[in-house]
Amino acid sequence: MTDMRNDLDLEKSLSRQTRQVSVVIAATMLLWMLAQFLGSWLGLPSHYVFLFDLFALAGFFWALVVTFQIWRKRRDTE
């Protein structure tokens, strides 16, 4: 009984992490696109636009690391 409950808790945790990763990926992409548009529209210097790129890369890297952790947890439980 407790084993099944632990499996359900793990699945809920992994589902929550998966949703969080998908939201971060979508939000990062949308914010990056908005920053690129606003940067060109406002005529910001290129080093500010490059800063937006670095923030986007950090968000995508975080999502990649968490996705890899989710994949390992699922692989270890099967």
Biopython code that builds the backbone (N, CA, C, O; Angstrom):
import numpy as np
from Bio.PDB.StructureBuilder import StructureBuilder

atoms = [
    (1, "MET", "N", (0.824, -1.194, 0.000)),
    (1, "MET", "CA", (0.000, 0.000, 0.000)),
    (1, "MET", "C", (0.867, 1.257, 0.000)),
    (1, "MET", "O", (0.617, 2.188, -0.765)),
    (2, "THR", "N", (1.883, 1.280, 0.859)),
    (2, "THR", "CA", (2.734, 2.466, 0.920)),
    (2, "THR", "C", (3.581, 2.600, -0.340)),
    (2, "THR", "O", (3.929, 3.709, -0.747)),
    (3, "ASP", "N", (3.915, 1.456, -0.960)),
    (3, "ASP", "CA", (4.698, 1.510, -2.185)),
    (3, "ASP", "C", (3.900, 2.192, -3.297)),
    (3, "ASP", "O", (4.441, 2.990, -4.062)),
    (4, "MET", "N", (2.597, 1.864, -3.377)),
    (4, "MET", "CA", (1.753, 2.486, -4.385)),
    (4, "MET", "C", (1.585, 3.980, -4.098)),
    (4, "MET", "O", (1.549, 4.794, -5.020)),
    (5, "ARG", "N", (1.485, 4.328, -2.831)),
    (5, "ARG", "CA", (1.353, 5.740, -2.459)),
    (5, "ARG", "C", (2.630, 6.500, -2.810)),
    (5, "ARG", "O", (2.565, 7.628, -3.297)),
    (6, "ASN", "N", (3.795, 5.884, -2.564)),
    (6, "ASN", "CA", (5.061, 6.517, -2.930)),
    (6, "ASN", "C", (5.166, 6.711, -4.437)),
    (6, "ASN", "O", (5.666, 7.737, -4.900)),
    (7, "ASP", "N", (4.691, 5.722, -5.210)),
    (7, "ASP", "CA", (4.702, 5.844, -6.667)),
    (7, "ASP", "C", (3.805, 6.986, -7.124)),
    (7, "ASP", "O", (4.163, 7.739, -8.029)),
    (8, "LEU", "N", (2.634, 7.114, -6.492)),
    (8, "LEU", "CA", (1.732, 8.210, -6.848)),
    (8, "LEU", "C", (2.320, 9.563, -6.483)),
    (8, "LEU", "O", (2.199, 10.524, -7.243)),
    (9, "ASP", "N", (2.958, 9.639, -5.320)),
    (9, "ASP", "CA", (3.601, 10.894, -4.915)),
    (9, "ASP", "C", (4.728, 11.263, -5.867)),
    (9, "ASP", "O", (4.893, 12.433, -6.215)),
    (10, "LEU", "N", (5.506, 10.266, -6.291)),
    (10, "LEU", "CA", (6.587, 10.518, -7.237)),
    (10, "LEU", "C", (6.034, 10.987, -8.578)),
    (10, "LEU", "O", (6.572, 11.920, -9.176)),
    (11, "GLU", "N", (4.973, 10.356, -9.052)),
    (11, "GLU", "CA", (4.368, 10.757, -10.324)),
    (11, "GLU", "C", (3.819, 12.177, -10.245)),
    (11, "GLU", "O", (3.966, 12.955, -11.187)),
    (12, "LYS", "N", (3.182, 12.519, -9.116)),
    (12, "LYS", "CA", (2.671, 13.885, -8.952)),
    (12, "LYS", "C", (3.816, 14.885, -8.943)),
    (12, "LYS", "O", (3.720, 15.955, -9.544)),
    (13, "SER", "N", (4.891, 14.537, -8.266)),
    (13, "SER", "CA", (6.049, 15.416, -8.206)),
    (13, "SER", "C", (6.665, 15.606, -9.587)),
    (13, "SER", "O", (7.004, 16.725, -9.970)),
    (14, "LEU", "N", (6.809, 14.521, -10.327)),
    (14, "LEU", "CA", (7.378, 14.609, -11.668)),
    (14, "LEU", "C", (6.457, 15.371, -12.619)),
    (14, "LEU", "O", (6.926, 16.115, -13.481)),
    (15, "SER", "N", (5.153, 15.185, -12.462)),
    (15, "SER", "CA", (4.201, 15.924, -13.291)),
    (15, "SER", "C", (4.277, 17.415, -13.006)),
    (15, "SER", "O", (4.230, 18.233, -13.924)),
    (16, "ARG", "N", (4.396, 17.764, -11.738)),
    (16, "ARG", "CA", (4.509, 19.172, -11.356)),
    (16, "ARG", "C", (5.781, 19.785, -11.932)),
    (16, "ARG", "O", (5.762, 20.901, -12.451)),
    (17, "GLN", "N", (6.886, 19.046, -11.836)),
    (17, "GLN", "CA", (8.146, 19.545, -12.386)),
    (17, "GLN", "C", (8.066, 19.689, -13.909)),
    (17, "GLN", "O", (8.599, 20.643, -14.475)),
    (18, "THR", "N", (7.407, 18.749, -14.559)),
    (18, "THR", "CA", (7.269, 18.800, -16.010)),
    (18, "THR", "C", (6.455, 20.017, -16.431)),
    (18, "THR", "O", (6.820, 20.712, -17.379)),
    (19, "ARG", "N", (5.348, 20.280, -15.726)),
    (19, "ARG", "CA", (4.558, 21.477, -16.016)),
    (19, "ARG", "C", (5.364, 22.740, -15.786)),
    (19, "ARG", "O", (5.282, 23.686, -16.569)),
    (20, "GLN", "N", (6.146, 22.759, -14.706)),
    (20, "GLN", "CA", (6.967, 23.925, -14.399)),
    (20, "GLN", "C", (7.993, 24.167, -15.505)),
    (20, "GLN", "O", (8.208, 25.309, -15.911)),
    (21, "VAL", "N", (8.618, 23.114, -15.987)),
    (21, "VAL", "CA", (9.597, 23.248, -17.068)),
    (21, "VAL", "C", (8.924, 23.776, -18.328)),
    (21, "VAL", "O", (9.467, 24.650, -19.004)),
    (22, "SER", "N", (7.745, 23.250, -18.648)),
    (22, "SER", "CA", (7.074, 23.707, -19.866)),
    (22, "SER", "C", (6.673, 25.169, -19.765)),
    (22, "SER", "O", (6.751, 25.895, -20.755)),
    (23, "VAL", "N", (6.245, 25.617, -18.590)),
    (23, "VAL", "CA", (5.893, 27.029, -18.406)),
    (23, "VAL", "C", (7.144, 27.907, -18.531)),
    (23, "VAL", "O", (7.099, 28.970, -19.150)),
    (24, "VAL", "N", (8.248, 27.461, -17.946)),
    (24, "VAL", "CA", (9.486, 28.240, -18.025)),
    (24, "VAL", "C", (9.968, 28.341, -19.467)),
    (24, "VAL", "O", (10.406, 29.410, -19.893)),
    (25, "ILE", "N", (9.898, 27.254, -20.225)),
    (25, "ILE", "CA", (10.328, 27.291, -21.625)),
    (25, "ILE", "C", (9.455, 28.248, -22.429)),
    (25, "ILE", "O", (9.967, 29.079, -23.180)),
    (26, "ALA", "N", (8.138, 28.133, -22.272)),
    (26, "ALA", "CA", (7.234, 29.005, -23.025)),
    (26, "ALA", "C", (7.404, 30.468, -22.619)),
    (26, "ALA", "O", (7.469, 31.345, -23.481)),
    (27, "ALA", "N", (7.476, 30.736, -21.325)),
    (27, "ALA", "CA", (7.617, 32.112, -20.856)),
    (27, "ALA", "C", (8.962, 32.700, -21.276)),
    (27, "ALA", "O", (9.035, 33.867, -21.660)),
    (28, "THR", "N", (10.014, 31.907, -21.207)),
    (28, "THR", "CA", (11.333, 32.386, -21.618)),
    (28, "THR", "C", (11.330, 32.756, -23.090)),
    (28, "THR", "O", (11.867, 33.795, -23.475)),
    (29, "MET", "N", (10.732, 31.919, -23.906)),
    (29, "MET", "CA", (10.705, 32.198, -25.343)),
    (29, "MET", "C", (9.893, 33.448, -25.637)),
    (29, "MET", "O", (10.323, 34.295, -26.421)),
    (30, "LEU", "N", (8.732, 33.574, -25.024)),
    (30, "LEU", "CA", (7.895, 34.752, -25.261)),
    (30, "LEU", "C", (8.563, 36.030, -24.773)),
    (30, "LEU", "O", (8.548, 37.048, -25.466)),
    (31, "LEU", "N", (9.149, 35.979, -23.578)),
    (31, "LEU", "CA", (9.826, 37.167, -23.055)),
    (31, "LEU", "C", (11.049, 37.532, -23.887)),
    (31, "LEU", "O", (11.337, 38.712, -24.089)),
    (32, "TRP", "N", (11.766, 36.526, -24.366)),
    (32, "TRP", "CA", (12.925, 36.802, -25.210)),
    (32, "TRP", "C", (12.501, 37.462, -26.515)),
    (32, "TRP", "O", (13.123, 38.425, -26.963)),
    (33, "MET", "N", (11.433, 36.937, -27.124)),
    (33, "MET", "CA", (10.942, 37.531, -28.363)),
    (33, "MET", "C", (10.462, 38.961, -28.127)),
    (33, "MET", "O", (10.722, 39.841, -28.947)),
    (34, "LEU", "N", (9.773, 39.199, -27.032)),
    (34, "LEU", "CA", (9.314, 40.542, -26.687)),
    (34, "LEU", "C", (10.498, 41.481, -26.450)),
    (34, "LEU", "O", (10.481, 42.631, -26.889)),
    (35, "ALA", "N", (11.509, 40.995, -25.765)),
    (35, "ALA", "CA", (12.692, 41.815, -25.504)),
    (35, "ALA", "C", (13.418, 42.152, -26.799)),
    (35, "ALA", "O", (13.912, 43.268, -26.960)),
    (36, "GLN", "N", (13.487, 41.199, -27.723)),
    (36, "GLN", "CA", (14.123, 41.474, -29.012)),
    (36, "GLN", "C", (13.349, 42.535, -29.789)),
    (36, "GLN", "O", (13.935, 43.440, -30.383)),
    (37, "PHE", "N", (12.029, 42.408, -29.776)),
    (37, "PHE", "CA", (11.198, 43.379, -30.480)),
    (37, "PHE", "C", (11.329, 44.767, -29.856)),
    (37, "PHE", "O", (11.547, 45.757, -30.555)),
    (38, "LEU", "N", (11.194, 44.823, -28.529)),
    (38, "LEU", "CA", (11.294, 46.118, -27.857)),
    (38, "LEU", "C", (12.693, 46.715, -27.975)),
    (38, "LEU", "O", (12.842, 47.932, -28.091)),
    (39, "GLY", "N", (13.696, 45.881, -27.945)),
    (39, "GLY", "CA", (15.061, 46.366, -28.092)),
    (39, "GLY", "C", (15.289, 47.034, -29.433)),
    (39, "GLY", "O", (15.929, 48.082, -29.510)),
    (40, "SER", "N", (14.769, 46.432, -30.483)),
    (40, "SER", "CA", (14.940, 47.042, -31.806)),
    (40, "SER", "C", (14.025, 48.255, -31.978)),
    (40, "SER", "O", (14.413, 49.241, -32.605)),
    (41, "TRP", "N", (12.830, 48.188, -31.431)),
    (41, "TRP", "CA", (11.871, 49.302, -31.556)),
    (41, "TRP", "C", (12.343, 50.541, -30.794)),
    (41, "TRP", "O", (12.208, 51.667, -31.270)),
    (42, "LEU", "N", (12.897, 50.312, -29.605)),
    (42, "LEU", "CA", (13.386, 51.425, -28.799)),
    (42, "LEU", "C", (14.800, 51.848, -29.173)),
    (42, "LEU", "O", (15.276, 52.888, -28.718)),
    (43, "GLY", "N", (15.463, 51.066, -29.984)),
    (43, "GLY", "CA", (16.816, 51.386, -30.396)),
    (43, "GLY", "C", (17.829, 51.214, -29.277)),
    (43, "GLY", "O", (18.773, 51.995, -29.158)),
    (44, "LEU", "N", (17.629, 50.184, -28.454)),
    (44, "LEU", "CA", (18.570, 49.936, -27.356)),
    (44, "LEU", "C", (19.934, 49.525, -27.901)),
    (44, "LEU", "O", (20.025, 48.907, -28.961)),
    (45, "PRO", "N", (20.975, 49.865, -27.181)),
    (45, "PRO", "CA", (22.314, 49.404, -27.609)),
    (45, "PRO", "C", (22.393, 47.872, -27.598)),
    (45, "PRO", "O", (21.650, 47.200, -26.883)),
    (46, "SER", "N", (23.294, 47.352, -28.394)),
    (46, "SER", "CA", (23.367, 45.900, -28.576)),
    (46, "SER", "C", (23.756, 45.163, -27.298)),
    (46, "SER", "O", (23.407, 43.992, -27.150)),
    (47, "HIS", "N", (24.462, 45.803, -26.374)),
    (47, "HIS", "CA", (24.845, 45.076, -25.167)),
    (47, "HIS", "C", (23.638, 44.804, -24.271)),
    (47, "HIS", "O", (23.659, 43.847, -23.498)),
    (48, "TYR", "N", (22.589, 45.620, -24.355)),
    (48, "TYR", "CA", (21.362, 45.305, -23.613)),
    (48, "TYR", "C", (20.629, 44.128, -24.249)),
    (48, "TYR", "O", (20.107, 43.258, -23.551)),
    (49, "VAL", "N", (20.598, 44.112, -25.562)),
    (49, "VAL", "CA", (19.958, 42.987, -26.261)),
    (49, "VAL", "C", (20.725, 41.699, -25.981)),
    (49, "VAL", "O", (20.119, 40.640, -25.816)),
    (50, "PHE", "N", (22.055, 41.782, -25.925)),
    (50, "PHE", "CA", (22.866, 40.621, -25.595)),
    (50, "PHE", "C", (22.573, 40.141, -24.177)),
    (50, "PHE", "O", (22.602, 38.939, -23.913)),
    (51, "LEU", "N", (22.294, 41.061, -23.269)),
    (51, "LEU", "CA", (21.930, 40.693, -21.903)),
    (51, "LEU", "C", (20.621, 39.901, -21.885)),
    (51, "LEU", "O", (20.491, 38.933, -21.135)),
    (52, "PHE", "N", (19.651, 40.312, -22.709)),
    (52, "PHE", "CA", (18.398, 39.555, -22.826)),
    (52, "PHE", "C", (18.680, 38.138, -23.342)),
    (52, "PHE", "O", (18.070, 37.169, -22.890)),
    (53, "ASP", "N", (19.598, 38.036, -24.278)),
    (53, "ASP", "CA", (19.962, 36.715, -24.800)),
    (53, "ASP", "C", (20.556, 35.831, -23.701)),
    (53, "ASP", "O", (20.254, 34.639, -23.625)),
    (54, "LEU", "N", (21.389, 36.412, -22.863)),
    (54, "LEU", "CA", (21.991, 35.636, -21.771)),
    (54, "LEU", "C", (20.940, 35.168, -20.766)),
    (54, "LEU", "O", (21.001, 34.043, -20.271)),
    (55, "PHE", "N", (19.983, 36.036, -20.473)),
    (55, "PHE", "CA", (18.895, 35.628, -19.578)),
    (55, "PHE", "C", (18.090, 34.480, -20.182)),
    (55, "PHE", "O", (17.722, 33.538, -19.481)),
    (56, "ALA", "N", (17.822, 34.561, -21.471)),
    (56, "ALA", "CA", (17.089, 33.489, -22.140)),
    (56, "ALA", "C", (17.891, 32.191, -22.116)),
    (56, "ALA", "O", (17.336, 31.121, -21.868)),
    (57, "LEU", "N", (19.181, 32.283, -22.370)),
    (57, "LEU", "CA", (20.017, 31.078, -22.314)),
    (57, "LEU", "C", (20.027, 30.466, -20.917)),
    (57, "LEU", "O", (20.022, 29.244, -20.771)),
    (58, "ALA", "N", (20.040, 31.312, -19.897)),
    (58, "ALA", "CA", (20.005, 30.801, -18.525)),
    (58, "ALA", "C", (18.694, 30.067, -18.260)),
    (58, "ALA", "O", (18.699, 29.004, -17.639)),
    (59, "GLY", "N", (17.583, 30.615, -18.718)),
    (59, "GLY", "CA", (16.289, 29.943, -18.548)),
    (59, "GLY", "C", (16.225, 28.620, -19.272)),
    (59, "GLY", "O", (15.731, 27.631, -18.729)),
    (60, "PHE", "N", (16.725, 28.595, -20.504)),
    (60, "PHE", "CA", (16.726, 27.344, -21.266)),
    (60, "PHE", "C", (17.680, 26.320, -20.666)),
    (60, "PHE", "O", (17.380, 25.126, -20.662)),
    (61, "PHE", "N", (18.815, 26.767, -20.164)),
    (61, "PHE", "CA", (19.748, 25.839, -19.529)),
    (61, "PHE", "C", (19.135, 25.229, -18.274)),
    (61, "PHE", "O", (19.272, 24.030, -18.030)),
    (62, "TRP", "N", (18.456, 26.060, -17.475)),
    (62, "TRP", "CA", (17.774, 25.540, -16.283)),
    (62, "TRP", "C", (16.744, 24.489, -16.683)),
    (62, "TRP", "O", (16.659, 23.431, -16.060)),
    (63, "ALA", "N", (15.961, 24.780, -17.720)),
    (63, "ALA", "CA", (14.939, 23.834, -18.180)),
    (63, "ALA", "C", (15.581, 22.531, -18.655)),
    (63, "ALA", "O", (15.042, 21.451, -18.414)),
    (64, "LEU", "N", (16.718, 22.626, -19.323)),
    (64, "LEU", "CA", (17.416, 21.426, -19.780)),
    (64, "LEU", "C", (17.898, 20.582, -18.609)),
    (64, "LEU", "O", (17.764, 19.358, -18.632)),
    (65, "VAL", "N", (18.449, 21.212, -17.599)),
    (65, "VAL", "CA", (18.935, 20.481, -16.421)),
    (65, "VAL", "C", (17.784, 19.796, -15.697)),
    (65, "VAL", "O", (17.895, 18.626, -15.330)),
    (66, "VAL", "N", (16.690, 20.502, -15.487)),
    (66, "VAL", "CA", (15.548, 19.912, -14.781)),
    (66, "VAL", "C", (14.915, 18.798, -15.616)),
    (66, "VAL", "O", (14.489, 17.781, -15.068)),
    (67, "THR", "N", (14.850, 18.980, -16.931)),
    (67, "THR", "CA", (14.318, 17.921, -17.795)),
    (67, "THR", "C", (15.185, 16.669, -17.711)),
    (67, "THR", "O", (14.665, 15.554, -17.678)),
    (68, "PHE", "N", (16.490, 16.846, -17.676)),
    (68, "PHE", "CA", (17.392, 15.702, -17.534)),
    (68, "PHE", "C", (17.167, 15.010, -16.191)),
    (68, "PHE", "O", (17.185, 13.781, -16.127)),
    (69, "GLN", "N", (16.955, 15.774, -15.117)),
    (69, "GLN", "CA", (16.679, 15.183, -13.801)),
    (69, "GLN", "C", (15.366, 14.396, -13.817)),
    (69, "GLN", "O", (15.284, 13.310, -13.244)),
    (70, "ILE", "N", (14.350, 14.940, -14.465)),
    (70, "ILE", "CA", (13.064, 14.239, -14.572)),
    (70, "ILE", "C", (13.250, 12.931, -15.332)),
    (70, "ILE", "O", (12.741, 11.888, -14.922)),
    (71, "TRP", "N", (13.977, 12.994, -16.434)),
    (71, "TRP", "CA", (14.212, 11.792, -17.234)),
    (71, "TRP", "C", (14.925, 10.727, -16.412)),
    (71, "TRP", "O", (14.569, 9.550, -16.482)),
    (72, "ARG", "N", (15.930, 11.127, -15.631)),
    (72, "ARG", "CA", (16.652, 10.147, -14.806)),
    (72, "ARG", "C", (15.766, 9.551, -13.732)),
    (72, "ARG", "O", (15.824, 8.346, -13.484)),
    (73, "LYS", "N", (14.943, 10.372, -13.086)),
    (73, "LYS", "CA", (14.043, 9.855, -12.049)),
    (73, "LYS", "C", (13.051, 8.860, -12.646)),
    (73, "LYS", "O", (12.798, 7.811, -12.054)),
    (74, "ARG", "N", (12.491, 9.176, -13.802)),
    (74, "ARG", "CA", (11.547, 8.245, -14.441)),
    (74, "ARG", "C", (12.238, 6.960, -14.856)),
    (74, "ARG", "O", (11.673, 5.874, -14.721)),
    (75, "ARG", "N", (13.457, 7.078, -15.358)),
    (75, "ARG", "CA", (14.205, 5.882, -15.781)),
    (75, "ARG", "C", (14.550, 5.007, -14.581)),
    (75, "ARG", "O", (14.508, 3.780, -14.678)),
    (76, "ASP", "N", (14.888, 5.623, -13.456)),
    (76, "ASP", "CA", (15.267, 4.857, -12.270)),
    (76, "ASP", "C", (14.073, 4.155, -11.633)),
    (76, "ASP", "O", (14.246, 3.123, -10.984)),
    (77, "THR", "N", (12.858, 4.694, -11.805)),
    (77, "THR", "CA", (11.690, 4.071, -11.175)),
    (77, "THR", "C", (11.104, 2.945, -12.010)),
    (77, "THR", "O", (10.324, 2.138, -11.505)),
    (78, "GLU", "N", (11.478, 2.883, -13.297)),
    (78, "GLU", "CA", (10.914, 1.822, -14.148)),
    (78, "GLU", "C", (11.656, 0.534, -14.027)),
    (78, "GLU", "O", (11.300, -0.447, -14.680)),
]
sb = StructureBuilder()
sb.init_structure("model")
sb.init_model(0)
sb.init_chain("A")
sb.init_seg("    ")
for serial, (resi, resn, name, xyz) in enumerate(atoms, 1):
    if name == "N":
        sb.init_residue(resn, " ", resi, " ")
    sb.init_atom(name, np.array(xyz, "f"), 0.0, 1.0, " ", f" {name:<3s}", serial, name[0])
structure = sb.get_structure()
